[in-house]
């Protein structure tokens, strides 16, 4: 399933994209925006696979926005102006939809996104590259290898990611957004303030998890789900 957002300063254009997405089972349009700032703020805390992006936006063009985002999200440009096509391929856009576009043409663009997403996943598996995340720290991106994560601690509007062999990272992200980024088969939330990788757990005793020398509490509302998965 592709998680997508749409960005266009004209509401009728967003209505078309929303209607077309609702007809394609393999894509979920989670949010639509009319301003680049709102979209950027959303993407700071939420993973996005694909952006339907208008080019001719006020204040900041779609091309400028696509170059500035911190996620490695795919982009399908939607525009009424054909002269931007060459620039769109410079930023490795999946496709370029010239308004007004048909549902059939829209479906072709989504299919291209599916193929690219599958190809990227296959390349990572074949290369043997460890699974990783790119997280925003201060004003840059930090690559975090999932196997290095010892546990994740929630601190109000921030998270502290404890890592093996190096200092912890502090990122501005919600627990829910972090959960969505992590593979559910390897990570589990055990408390409103803690997420742990199952393979790092040394012992579990009296509602306390031991990872290396750290003691992590198990919240009552998370206990059943955690134990069901831990004792499989």
Secondary structure as UniProt FT lines:
FT   STRAND          2..7
FT   HELIX           11..21
FT   TURN            22..23
FT   TURN            25..26
FT   STRAND          27..33
FT   HELIX           36..45
FT   STRAND          50..54
FT   HELIX           62..68
FT   STRAND          74..79
FT   HELIX           82..84
FT   HELIX           85..90
FT   TURN            91..92
FT   STRAND          95..98
FT   HELIX           103..127
FT   STRAND          132..137
FT   TURN            138..139
FT   STRAND          140..145
FT   HELIX           146..148
FT   STRAND          149..155
FT   TURN            156..157
FT   STRAND          158..163
FT   TURN            164..165
FT   STRAND          169..171
FT   HELIX           175..181
FT   TURN            184..186
FT   STRAND          187..191
FT   TURN            192..193
FT   STRAND          194..197
FT   HELIX           198..200
FT   STRAND          203..205
FT   TURN            206..207
FT   STRAND          208..211
FT   TURN            212..213
FT   STRAND          214..217
FT   HELIX           220..230
//
